[in-house]
């Protein structure tokens, strides 16, 4: 191992050792939680979901018309998967949150 790898390993070990200290700190201030709630409301609103659904439909149309173009096909599949992850992100986080809370 070279010196930079040893430094990175030591830094990670110190960071993992400090995690319990961060977990015991006081909860977030009320201003920060209200800001987080407003940002979450923007990303989980019906308007945002409608925009993502329209983008997914656009990907499906572009995929249908560009079946012979392999580069376009790869791009459309990647964009479709990314949109699927964005749409499912709040449900995934909710499932992890409830599983960790039990």
N, C-alpha and C positions, 0 to 999 in steps of 0.2 A: 504494500500500500504506500502511495506517495503521501506527501505532507498535506495536500489539499483534501484528500479523502479522509485522512485521520482527523483533520479539523472539522470537516462536515459531520463525521461520526460523533465526535465529541460535542458539537453543537446540538445535534439531534438528541443525544443522551441528556444533556442539560435541559433542553426544551421539554422532553418527556418527564423529567424529574420535577419541573416547575408546573406541570399541568394541574396537580392537586391544589396548588396555591391559587391559580386562576379560578378553579371551580369553587373555592370557598369564599371568593370575594362577594361583595354585596351585589344584589340584583341591579339591573340597568336602571338608570334614572327614568322618571316618567316621561320626560320629553323625548328620550331616545326610543322608548317603546311605542309612543304614539307616532313617531316618525317611521319606525319599522312597520307599524300597522298600515300607515298610509301608503308606503311603498309596496307592501304586499297586496293592498287593495287595488293598486294600479295594475299589477301583473296578473291578478286573478279575476279581473273584472270581465264582464260579458263582452265588452267592446274589444278588449285584447284577444279574447278567445275567438271572437268573430273574425278579426284580422288574421289570426293564425289559421283558421279554417279556410279562409279565402286563399291564403298563400299555399296551403296544402292542395286545394283544388287546382290552383295554377300550376303547381308541380305535376299533378296528375295529367293535366292537359298538355303541358310541355313534354312530358314523358311519352304520351301517346303520339304526338306529332313528330317527335325526334327519335323514333325507335332505331334508326340506322346510325345515328351519331353516338358513338360509344362514349365520347367525352361528356356530351350533354346528358347522357343516360346516367353516368356516374354522379354528375353534379346534382341531378334531380333526385336521385336516391339518397344522397347525402343530405340534401335540404329537407327531404321528406322525413328522414330519421330524426334530424335536428328538431323539426317542428313537432314530431310526436313526443320527443323528450320534453320539449317546452310545455306542451299541453299536459303531460302526465306528471310534471315535476311537483306540483303542489300535492297531488295525491300520494306520490312516492314519499315525500317528506312527511306528510301526515301519518302514513302507515309506519314509518320509522319512528316518528315521535311518540305515537301511541304504544308501539312495541317497547320502546325504551322506558316509557313511563310506568308500565305494568310491573 
